[in-house]
Amino acid sequence: DPAALEVTTVVSWLPFFHDLGLVMGVCSPLVTGRPAVLMSPLAFLMKPASWIQLLAKHPRCFSGAPNFAFELAARRTSDADMAGLDLSQVHCILSGAERVHPATVKRFVERFAAFGLKERVVRPSYGLAEATLYVATPHASDTLRSARFDLGKLAAGVAQRCAPGQEGSTELVTYRTPAAHPTRIVDPETGIEQPEGHIGEIWVRGANVAEGYWRKPELTARVFHGQITRPSAGTPAGPWLRTGDLGAISDGELYIMGRLKDLLIVDGSNHYPDDIESTIREITGGRVAAIAVENDVTENLVAIVEVKQRDDEDQSERLDDVKHELARAIWKSHSLRVGDLVLVSPGSIPITTSGKIRRSSCAELYREGEFQRLDVPV
């Protein structure tokens, strides 16, 4: 990206023990000789506006953060926080490290458009530590691009586009895959390359891919030495990095569905927790964890939902209304019945150091009955 040469300053609040924080906030400035303006992650969480203020104060800056940070900054930055500040010179803000929600990017851009922020500045980026954090991102001149896909078809392993606004669909952002980083969609069980429009595990290769894990030869062989069965013309048999992410190629561009290990199988169909969580989040605005919990016969969908409490006599009735609204929305969008909706206080859902939902921990807490439910009378 030639435009990257115009960057003058790196701005970051991400912790150094997180790979994106380490590479962007420490390694990149050292390698390129550019100055870095760094702030504490705690300072950002206490006052999200401080990140936006730093972006405005350092023209031609480069930054990045997970999706939740864009949501937080858009909600908790006031006009008073932005008084006299100009975002028109911000070069690029990457959104990565977790699934990028188009609605979040749009809210962020709309919130700060009055202060000069350009839509093309926010760039969804897909990568992982094993590929030096970079696999695919739009061009610098691209505005946010996305497409809607039929959820029923996704559950059957097919990425079929549908009309904007169609019920039972989900919106996914578009990623461009550079020629230098070949990307293929592969059946994780058989190693067979999938045709366009079919979902499988994302496999990548290139100079950005590491040689393996330190002193872990068996894990290295399993993850870094993937072999494609009957590769297509121009496709090497291997080695390929198995990312553990599910995706599909549609019209020559990459779309990401979620982590293979997080895939929910309910009533015999595949469902992506990110899609279900997005449906709920549009109603509640807080953190959500969608998990599948086994009973004696099958797996049930369980959603852990953070909601704000109110000190009023109608709290119980209000929470019942919320649960009914959520159940209707999930059925309407995903044709799924919810086995249990667990309403909890903000901060109850465990997250990683980069803000990702720890779904496996949520499942364990649910099975042990350790969530303090707001929807159950004390």
N, C-alpha and C positions, 0 to 999 in steps of 0.2 A: 504494500500500500504506500505509494509515493507521498500521499498526503500526511502519512505518519511522521515524515521528516519535519513537518511544520510544528509538531508538538513541542512546547517549551517546558512544560511542567507536568509531573505526575501528581495527582491528588488521590489519597487513599486513606480510609479509616479501617480497612480490613486487618484482622490480626495476622501477625507474621507466621503463626503456626498453622494457618490455613494456606493451602497452596497458591490460591489466587493472590492473597495478600503478600505472600513471600515473593512471588515472581513479579507482580506489578509494582509493589511498594518498595522492594529492596533490590532484586536482581536487575530489573529493567533499567532503573536509574543508574546503577553501577556500570552496566554494560554500555549504555548509550551516552553517559555523561550528563544526563539531564537532571535538574534539581527535582527533589520530591518533597511535597508538603504532606506530612503524615499527622493523623490525629488518632486518639484512642477510640477503639470500638465502643467503649462505655460512653464516651462523650457524644458519639453519634446517636446511640440509643436514647440517651437522656434528652438530646436536642437535635433531631434529624435535620433541622434547618441549618445547622452549622456546616454540614457537608455541602449543601447548596450554596451557602455563602462563600465557602472556599473556592468553589468552582467559578463563581462570579469574579472573585478577586484575583484570579490567575488566568489571564487570557491564553488561548490556544492550549488549554490543559487537557489531559487524558485521565479518565477515571473508570471505575467499574464497581459493580456490586451485584448481589443476588436480587431476585425479583422483589422479595419482601421489603428491601430497602427503598425501592422506588415507590411502593405503596405507602410506606411509613412517611417518607419525605413529602409526598403529595398531600397526605392528610394532615400533617402536623407542622407545616410551614405556613405562616401567616403572611399577609401582605406587609405587615409591619416588619417582619423578619427580612423582607426583600427590599425595603425602602432604599431607593437610590442605587440598586444593584442591577447589573446587566449581564445576561447569560448568552448574548449573541456571539461571543467569541469562543465558547466552549467547543473544542474540537471533536471529542468523542467520549461517550459514556457506555461502556460495555455492560450488558445485562446477561449474567451467566451464573454458573455454579448451582442452579436449580432451574426448573421449568420456567420459561418466560411466558407470561400471560399477556396476550395482546391488549386486553382491557386495562391492565395495569400500566403498560407503556403509554396507551392513549390518555389515561388519566394524568399521568406524570407530565406528558407533553402539553396537554391542555392546561394543566395547573400553572406551568411556568412559561407558556407562550407569551403572555403579557410582558414578561421580563426578557424577551428576546430569544428564548430557547428554540432552536430549529428541530423539526421532527426527525431529520436524518441523523442527528447527533446521537440518539439512543440506538445502539446496535446490538440485537440479540447475538450471543456468541455461544457456540457449543464446543466444549473441549473436556479434557480430563487430565489428571496428573500424569498418567502413563503416556500421554501424547503432548507433553509440555504445555498443557492447558489449552491448546488450540487445534481444532479440527475444521470448523466451518463458521462463517459469519457473512453477513451481507457486505457488498461493496460500500466504500465510504460515501458514495453519492446516492445510495439507495435510501428511500424512505421505508418505514416499516411495511413489510408485505406479509400477508397471511392468507389462509384459505380455510374454508369450512369443510368438515368431513362428517359423513353419516356415522353416528355412533353404533348403530346396529351392524353396519358393515365392518367397522373397526373391531367389534367383538368377535367377528368371524375371521379376522386376520386380513381384511382387505381395506385399503385406504381409498375410498371412493369420495370424490368431491361432491358437494351439493350446493344449492343456492344459498345466498346470505339470508340469515333469519330463519332457515328451515328448522322446525322442531326436531328434537332428537339428533342434534349435530353439535360439534365442538369446533372451536376456532384454534388453529395452530399456526405459529409463526414459521416463516420460510427461512431456510439457511442455504447459502451457496457453498458448494464444496469445491475448493480450488483443485486444479489438476495436479498440483504438487502433493496433495494429500488424498490419494485414491480412497474412495469410500464404496463399500458394497453392503447390501442387505442380505443376510444369510440365515437360513434356518438353523437355530442354535443346537438342535438335536441331531440333524443329519449332515450339516455342513454344506447343504445345497444352496447355491446362489438363488435368490428370489427375484422374480421379474418385477418390473416397475408396477407400483400400485399394490404390492403385497408386503405385509409387515414381517419383519424378522429382526435379528440382532444386527446392530451396526458394527461392521468390521472396518478398520482403517489401517493404512500403512503409509510410510514416508519417513523423511529424515527427522521429523519431529517426534517420532515414536522411540521410546526408551528401549534399551536392550533387555531389560527385565527387572525383577525385584532383587534387592540386595540379599544374597545368601539364601534365596528361596527357589531352588531349581525346579521343583515340581510345580509350584504355583506359576513360575515364569513360563514353563512349557505349556501349561493349560491356558494361560491368558495371552501370551505374546506370540505363540507359535500356532495360531489357528490355520487350518488347511481347508481350502474350498474343494468340495467334491465336484468334479466335472466343471471347472471354471469356464466362463464364457470367453469368447475371442478377446484377446488383449488383457485378460485378467490373470495375474499370476496365481498359482495354486497357494502360495504362501511365502513367508510367514505373514499372518495378519494379526493385528491386535483386536481381541474380542472385548468390546467396550462394556458389555453388560447392559447396554441401552437398547430399547426397541424403537424402530423407526421404519420409514418407508420413503422411497423415491417417487415423487409425483411430478410429472412434467419436467423431469430432469433436476428437480430440486429436493432437498432433504427436509423431512418433517420428523420430529421426535415425539414419541408417545410416552415414554417413561422408562423406569428401570425394570429390567426383566424380573428381578427378584421381588419387586413390589406388585407385580401383576395379580389382580384379584380374579379368582375363578368362582363365580356365583351362578348356581343353577346351570352349570355346564358351559357357561359363556365367559369369555375373557372381558374384563373391564379394567380400565386404567384409572388408578386412584386420583391422579391429577385432574382428570375430567370431572369426576364426582366432586372432588374438593372445590374445584372452580365453580361448579353449579351452586354449592352451598355458600361459598365465600361471597358470591354476588348478592346474597341475601343478608348474611350476617356481618360481613366485613372483617371477621377475625380469623384466627388460625383454625384449621380443620385437619383431621386425620381420618381418612377412609381406610378401613381394614376389613379383612375377611376372617371370621372366627368360626371354627368348626363346632358343629353340634354332633349328635349321634348319627345323623343321616347325611348332612351336606354342610356347605359353608354358608354362613349368613353375612350380609353386609352390615357392618357397624360403623357409625360415624361419630367421632368425638368432636364436639363443636364448642369453641370458646365464645361465650356471649357475656356482655356486660350486665351486671346486676343493678337493680334499682331498689331503693328502699321505699316500697309502696305495698299496699294491701293487695294489689292485683298481680303481684309477681308470679304466682302459680298459674293464673289464667293466661298471663302474657307468655310464659314459657310453653304452655300447652299450644298456644296459637303459633309460636315459632316452630314447634315440632311438626305440627300439621302442615304448615307452609313448606317446610323443608321436605317432608315426605312426598307432598304433591309435586314439588319441583323435581325431585329425583326420579319419580315415576314418569313424569312428563318428558324429561330429557333423556333418561337412560333405560326406561321400562324395567326398573328395579324396585323391588319392595325392600324397605330397610328393616333389618332384624332388630336394630336398637339404635336410637338416637340419644347420645349422652351429652347433655349440656353441662359445661364446666366453666369456671371462672377464667379470665385471661391469665396466661402464664402457666396453665395446668398441663398443656401439651408439651412433652419433651422435644427439644430441638438440638441439632448439632451446633458446633461452634460457628458454622457459616449460615445458620438460620434454617436449615432443612428440617422437615418433620421427621422424627425418628419413629417410623411406623411400627417397626418390630417392638420397640419399647412400649408403644401405645397398646399393642396387642397383648403384651405381657401384663401391663398395668390393668387392662380391662379384664383379662382372665382372672387376675387376683383380686378384682373388686376394689382396687386402690384409688380410682378416680373419685373425687369428692363431687358428686352429682348435685347440680342445682335443681334438677327436675324431679328429685325424689324428696318428699317431706322428711325432715329430721325427726 
